[in-house]
Amino acid sequence: MTENEKESKAELKKSTAKKKLISQPNAISRYFRETRGELRKVTWPTREESWRLTAIVLGVSAAFSVFLWVFDTLFSNAIKFLIDQVLL
């Protein structure tokens, strides 16, 4: 290889590296662009589905809280009974 060919290859590498840097989008703008694209793919629930699912979540939460309250009360009374038996 001649000296001119080496220089032209080096300049070509520099120019393509510059073009790559210029053509690469900012990471933040790329993030928002990709996020918007993903949100367009989402199948959003209807208003009725949202209300129904909300009611289900509230119902299950209420039922579970009652379940925990009942067992907490039972175990508290059992522990109290055992402590009273041991101390007497």
C-alpha beads as a LAMMPS data file, in Angstrom:
LAMMPS data file: protein, C-alpha beads

88 atoms
87 bonds

1 atom types
1 bond types

-500.0 500.0 xlo xhi
-500.0 500.0 ylo yhi
-500.0 500.0 zlo zhi

Masses

1 110.0

Atoms # bond

1 1 1 0.000 0.000 0.000
2 1 1 1.197 3.412 -0.812
3 1 1 1.254 6.308 1.584
4 1 1 -1.627 8.016 -0.255
5 1 1 -3.839 4.942 0.038
6 1 1 -3.166 4.713 3.769
7 1 1 -4.042 8.384 4.225
8 1 1 -7.220 8.079 2.173
9 1 1 -8.311 5.019 4.190
10 1 1 -7.641 6.878 7.432
11 1 1 -9.655 9.879 6.223
12 1 1 -12.473 7.580 5.108
13 1 1 -12.558 5.958 8.548
14 1 1 -12.641 9.373 10.227
15 1 1 -15.450 10.628 8.003
16 1 1 -17.580 7.500 8.521
17 1 1 -16.985 7.707 12.267
18 1 1 -18.154 11.338 12.208
19 1 1 -21.218 10.416 10.172
20 1 1 -22.072 7.664 12.659
21 1 1 -21.801 10.113 15.546
22 1 1 -23.952 12.656 13.761
23 1 1 -26.569 10.147 12.598
24 1 1 -26.952 8.487 16.011
25 1 1 -29.913 10.032 17.840
26 1 1 -29.701 11.316 21.349
27 1 1 -30.326 8.534 23.873
28 1 1 -33.114 10.459 25.590
29 1 1 -34.969 11.254 22.370
30 1 1 -34.545 7.640 21.224
31 1 1 -35.980 6.448 24.548
32 1 1 -39.082 8.635 24.187
33 1 1 -39.548 7.670 20.534
34 1 1 -39.353 3.955 21.350
35 1 1 -41.648 4.400 24.356
36 1 1 -44.254 6.148 22.223
37 1 1 -44.018 3.338 19.678
38 1 1 -44.555 0.705 22.366
39 1 1 -47.514 2.591 23.836
40 1 1 -49.171 2.576 20.416
41 1 1 -49.030 -1.236 20.463
42 1 1 -50.859 -1.481 23.803
43 1 1 -54.452 -2.691 23.804
44 1 1 -56.093 -0.374 26.311
45 1 1 -59.124 -1.596 28.304
46 1 1 -62.515 -0.028 27.767
47 1 1 -64.156 2.087 30.467
48 1 1 -66.444 -0.818 31.435
49 1 1 -63.523 -3.234 31.733
50 1 1 -61.660 -0.741 33.903
51 1 1 -64.626 -0.334 36.278
52 1 1 -65.174 -4.105 36.451
53 1 1 -61.509 -4.836 37.186
54 1 1 -61.394 -2.044 39.773
55 1 1 -64.439 -3.530 41.517
56 1 1 -62.772 -6.949 41.524
57 1 1 -59.574 -5.547 43.062
58 1 1 -61.530 -3.684 45.741
59 1 1 -63.642 -6.767 46.511
60 1 1 -60.659 -9.088 46.816
61 1 1 -58.822 -6.525 48.967
62 1 1 -61.815 -6.196 51.297
63 1 1 -62.268 -9.973 51.545
64 1 1 -58.584 -10.515 52.265
65 1 1 -58.563 -7.792 54.930
66 1 1 -61.546 -9.445 56.675
67 1 1 -59.784 -12.826 56.429
68 1 1 -56.621 -11.396 58.012
69 1 1 -58.627 -9.599 60.712
70 1 1 -60.435 -12.813 61.703
71 1 1 -57.242 -14.857 61.942
72 1 1 -55.391 -12.058 63.735
73 1 1 -58.176 -11.890 66.315
74 1 1 -58.191 -15.676 66.747
75 1 1 -54.417 -15.894 67.182
76 1 1 -54.354 -12.891 69.526
77 1 1 -56.989 -14.466 71.754
78 1 1 -55.187 -17.828 71.648
79 1 1 -51.888 -16.218 72.692
80 1 1 -53.665 -14.249 75.432
81 1 1 -55.289 -17.457 76.695
82 1 1 -51.934 -19.291 76.735
83 1 1 -50.223 -16.454 78.601
84 1 1 -53.026 -16.339 81.181
85 1 1 -52.756 -20.132 81.682
86 1 1 -48.983 -20.001 82.165
87 1 1 -49.058 -17.058 84.597
88 1 1 -51.767 -18.587 86.815

Bonds

1 1 1 2
2 1 2 3
3 1 3 4
4 1 4 5
5 1 5 6
6 1 6 7
7 1 7 8
8 1 8 9
9 1 9 10
10 1 10 11
11 1 11 12
12 1 12 13
13 1 13 14
14 1 14 15
15 1 15 16
16 1 16 17
17 1 17 18
18 1 18 19
19 1 19 20
20 1 20 21
21 1 21 22
22 1 22 23
23 1 23 24
24 1 24 25
25 1 25 26
26 1 26 27
27 1 27 28
28 1 28 29
29 1 29 30
30 1 30 31
31 1 31 32
32 1 32 33
33 1 33 34
34 1 34 35
35 1 35 36
36 1 36 37
37 1 37 38
38 1 38 39
39 1 39 40
40 1 40 41
41 1 41 42
42 1 42 43
43 1 43 44
44 1 44 45
45 1 45 46
46 1 46 47
47 1 47 48
48 1 48 49
49 1 49 50
50 1 50 51
51 1 51 52
52 1 52 53
53 1 53 54
54 1 54 55
55 1 55 56
56 1 56 57
57 1 57 58
58 1 58 59
59 1 59 60
60 1 60 61
61 1 61 62
62 1 62 63
63 1 63 64
64 1 64 65
65 1 65 66
66 1 66 67
67 1 67 68
68 1 68 69
69 1 69 70
70 1 70 71
71 1 71 72
72 1 72 73
73 1 73 74
74 1 74 75
75 1 75 76
76 1 76 77
77 1 77 78
78 1 78 79
79 1 79 80
80 1 80 81
81 1 81 82
82 1 82 83
83 1 83 84
84 1 84 85
85 1 85 86
86 1 86 87
87 1 87 88
